[in-house]
Amino acid sequence: MKSDRFGKGLRYRVRYIGPDGRERSQSFPDRAKRDAEAFLVSTETDKLRGSYVDPVAGRVTFAAYAESWLRTRSFDESTRESTEFRVRKHLLPFFGSRQLASIKPGHIREWDAAMVGKLAPATRAVVFAHLRTILGAAVDDERIAKNPCSAKSVTPPRPVQRRVVPWRYEQVSAIRGGLAQRYRPMVDLGAGCGLRQGEILGLGVDDIDLDAGWVHVSRQVKLVRSRLVFGLPKNDRDRRVPLPDSVAQVLRQHLDDFAPVPLTLPWENPADDERVTVPLLFTTTRRGAINRRTFDNKSWRPAVVAAGITPTRATGMHALRHFYASSLLDAGESIKALASYLGHADPGFTLRVYTHLMPASEERTRNAIDELFASGDKP
């Protein structure tokens, strides 16, 4: 059906050649000549600057592009699994049906506001980072001109930085006593060497040099798509950690009581054919690899409760690393060395987490100046 304006007024169509040599066009309605001219000037300017983006390229939906990003992004399999879950659960319901070019900073602010109270601040920060990375990839792929997450009006959510309160030695000892004998040395490795839970579960007899006093952390046991696999330690970095004599003595006794069990698991991806065999120090009573979730529920949590500690997210085995860090800092160890032993990629992160545990320097400052002045001649 023809409208009442059929045959009246003018229409404008801008024709131009894109960077790929193909002719493109954009139509404008009556009385929009200035808009058409401005569009042509802007397009030609963007072509000269190398910032031209084909308007058609941004018509793909966020859902389609995000799935492509997930498929082509380089992840280890456990990271891929968790990233897929967050993107599909927290981003696709809001952004999925929107075209990339239609997503504006206001949409980012609206989504983030809707997540307040639904997601923990740390989770919001991680999911926002996924969103920013996906839209950043869209910029790189010339789907959109700018990343709306980088707009000045968008404030990235920040996780609440809680101050670490390390356990006392008596608490660590009580938890150790609440575990079965075959699992007690795991506490010594966490509190005495700073190993992560997965690194302890993946420790082989060949990784320990009892005579020289070193632990080589080269793998971990982790869950990927509900299956146990071996994989590189966090940050894909192996490391050497000093092995104290007291911990070495405990491990010697453990090896006498519980012989290492050679176990074969997939490497990183349970769907791949690669398999690795390791004589593990710690196994279940059925001589199998330890599933951290089962261990936490049936062994660790009851031991924490028996020690008089209320179980929270902060009372997992990771708390042993905080005990280790606080002990080393109290003894005067440097942040750089501590970061290396803990396997942190950035010593700055170690400093931010543990700076409040460092011994106060005020008294050392007073003593240093007093000693200097006391040794000199006074006028």
N, C-alpha and C positions, 0 to 999 in steps of 0.2 A: 504494500500500500504506500502510495506516495504521500509525503508529508506536505503541510501547507506551505513549506518553503521550497518545495521542489521547483527547480528552474530559476530560483531567485538567488542573487548574491554570487560571490566568487568562492572557489575552493583553491587551496594552495598545496602544491606537492613539491617537496624539496628532494631533488635527486643528487646523489653524490657517489663517489667511488671510494669504497673502503680500502684499508691498508692491504687487503688480500686481492685487490684488483676487481672485486665484484661490485656491480652497481646496486645501490640500496636507495630506498625512498622513505619519506616520512610525510604523512598528510596532515594538513591543518584546516580548520573550518573557516567559514566566512568571518571577516573582520579580524583575522589572526595573522595578517601579513607580517607584522613586526615580530611575532613569535617565530614565524617560519624563517625570517631573515636571521634572527638571533640564533636559532638552531643551526643554521648553515654555518654561521661564523664560529660558533662554539665547536661544531664538529671539525671544521678545518683546523682550528687552533689545537684541538686535542690530537689530531693526526700529526701536526707538526711537532708537538711536544712528546709524542709517543705514548700518550695516555688515553688514546681512543679505546672505547669499549663498545662492541657491537650491542645495541639494545636488545637484539634477539637472544644473545647469549645468556642474559640474566633472567630469561623466562622459565628456566628449569626450576622445579620446586626444590625447596630446601631438603625434603625427604630424599628425593632422587640423588641430589648432589652429596648429601651426608652419607648415604649408603655407598656411593662410589668412593668417597673419601675413606670410609672405614675399610673398604675392600683393597684399596691401593696404598694405604698408609703402612709404614714399616713399624710393626710392633713385635715384642715377644708375645707369645700366645696368651699368657695370663693377663697382660696389660690390654691386649685386644679384647678379651672377654669382658673385663670390667668397663672399658670404654664403650663397647657396644651397648652394654646394659644401661649406662648413664645417658648416652645419646638417645636411645630408643625410648627410655622411660621418662626422661625429664625435658628433652628438647623437641622431639618429633610431635608430641601432642600439641604444642603451641606453634611451632614454626613449620611443621611438616608440609602443610598444604600451601604455604606462601611461596611465591616466586622469589628467587634470590634478590632480584632488583627491587622488589617491593619492601624488603626488610629495612626499616629505618631505625635510627637511635631510639625513637620513642617506643618501638616494639621491644627493644632490648630492655629498656627501663620497665616497661609494663610486665614483661616476663619475670624479671628479677624481683619486682615487688610482689608478684604472685607467689614466688618461691619462699619469701620470708615467712618463717613459722612452719613451713612444710619440710624444708631441708635444713640440716645443720649448717652453720656458716662455713665450715670446712668443705662440706659437700657442694654447697652453692659455688664456692670459689673454684672447685675442680670442674664442675659442669660449665661454669662460665668460661673457663680456660678452653674447654672443648669447643664451645660455641665460637669463641674468638679465633681459634685455630682453623676451624672449618671455614669460616667466612674469610679468614686471611688467605686460605688456599684458593678460595673463589676469586679473590683479587689477583693472585698469582696466575690463575688460569684465565684471567681477563673475562670473567663472568660478570663482575661488578667493579666499579671504579674505586670505591672506598670501603673500608671495613667499618660498619656501624658500631661495632664494639669499641672502636678506638676514638669515638667522638668525645669531645670535652664534657658533654652533658651526661655521659655514661660513667658511673662510678663502679669500678669492679668490686665485687664483694670480697671481703678479706676475712680469713678465718680468725677466730678469737685465739690469741696466743696465751695459753694457760701456763702458768709457772710450774715447772717440774718440782715436785716434792719427793725426793728419794726416800726409799724405805730405810729403816735402821737395820743394822746387822742382825739384831735379835729377830726382826720380822722375816728377813731372808732365811735365817736359820730355821725358824719355825715352819715356814713353807716347805723348805727342803725336807724337814722331818716328817711332814705330812704326805710326802710322795712315796710310792713304792721304791724299794731299794734300787731297782734297775733304772729308775728315772732320776735319782737324786744327783748324779754328776752333771745332769743338764743344768741344774741351778749353779753349780760351780763354774761351768763354762759361760753362762750368761752373766753372772755377777763378778766372775774373776777374769774373764777375757772379753766381755762385751759383745758376744755373738748374738745374732738375731735367732729367733726360734727356728725358722726354716733352715738356717745355716747349721744349727746344732743337730737338727734331724737329718741333715745331709752329710754330716761329718763322717769320713772314713778313717780307718785305722792308719792309712798311709798319709793322712793329712796332719798327723801329730808327730812331732819330733820331741820325744820325752827327754832325750839326753841333752839336746841343744836348747830346749825350752822355747819352741815355736809352734804355733798353730797356723796351718795354711788354709785359709777360707777360700774355697774355689767353686763351691756349689751350694745349692739349697734344695730342699724338698718342698714343693708347693702344689697347690690344687689348681688344675686347669680343666675347666668343663667337667668338674666332679671327679677327675682322675688324678692320681698322684704322678708327678713327673719330677725328674731332676732338672735343674736350670742354673744359670749363673746367679751369683749373689745380686742383691739390689744394686742398681746403677751399672750392672754388667762389669763389675770390677772385683777381681780377686785381691786378696791382701794377706799379709803376714801379721800375726798378733803375738806379742810376748806371752809365753806360757809360764805362769808362776809355779814355783816348786810345789806349793801346797795343792794346786789344781792338778799338777802332773802326778802327784802321789795318789790323789783320788782316782785319776784315770787308770793308773797302773792296777789299782785294786779292782776297778770296774772290769778291766780286760781279763783279769783272773777269774772273776765271778761270772761274767757274761761274754762269751767269745763273740767276736764280730761275725755278722751274718752277711754273706755276699747276696746282694739283691739287685735285680735288673729292672730298670724303669725307663720309659721314654725320655728323650731329652727335649725339654721345652714344650713340644707339641705332641699331645697323645695320639694325634692322627698320623704323625710321621713314622717312618720305619726305623729311624735312628734309636738305638737302645744303648744304655750305659750300665755297666755293672760296678757296684761299689760295695766293699765290705763295711757295712754300717756299724757304728758303735752302739747306736740306740735303735731297738726294734720293739715290736709288740711281743706279748707273751706267746703269740703264734708265729713269731719269727718273720713278721711282715714289716713293711715301712710304716711309720707312724703318721696317721692322719691328724693334723693339728687340731681340727675341729673336735674330733673324738677325744683327743688328749685333753684339750681345754675343758670340755664338759665333764669328763669322767675322772680326770686326775688333778689338773691344775686348779680349777675352781673350788673343788672340795678342800684342797690343801690351803687355799687362800682363806676360805671361811673358817677352817680349823685353826688358823693362825690369828683369828680375831679381826680380820680385815674384811670390810664390806666390798664385795665384788662390783667393779665398775669397768668401763672401757679402759681405765688407766691402770688396772691391776692385772693385766695380762703379763706374759713372760717378758714383754718389752720393758717392763719396769725394772728388770734386772740390769738392763743396759744403763738406765738412769743411775742405779746404785753404783755401777762400775765407773761411770763418768764422774759422779760426785766424789768418789773415793780417789780417783786419779787427780782431779783438780785440787782436792784438799791436800794432797801430797805434793803439789807444786808442778804437776805435769803441764806442758804447754798445750794450748788449744790446737795447734797444728798437729802435734803428735796424737792427741786424743781423736781428732777428726780422722786421721789415718787408721787408727786402731778400730774405730767404730764403722769405718767404711763410708763416711760421708764424702760426697763429691766436692762439697764446698765448705772449707773451714769457717766461713762466715755463718753458715747455718748452725754449726756447732756452737759458735760464740753466742748467737741469738738465743739458742735453746738453754744454754747452761751458764750464761754470763753471771746470773744472780747467785750461782753456787761457788763462784771463784772466791778464794779467801780475800777478806778486806785488806786493802793495801795501806790504810791510814797508819796503822801501828808500825808497819815496815818502814814507811816514809819517816816517821818520827825517829825511829831507832837509827836509821841510816844517817840522818843529819846529826843526831846527838853524838854518834860514834865519830863522825867526821870532825865535828867541832871539838869534841873531847880530846882528839889526838893532836890538834893543832895548838900553836902558841897564841894565847890571847894578848892583845895589846895592853 
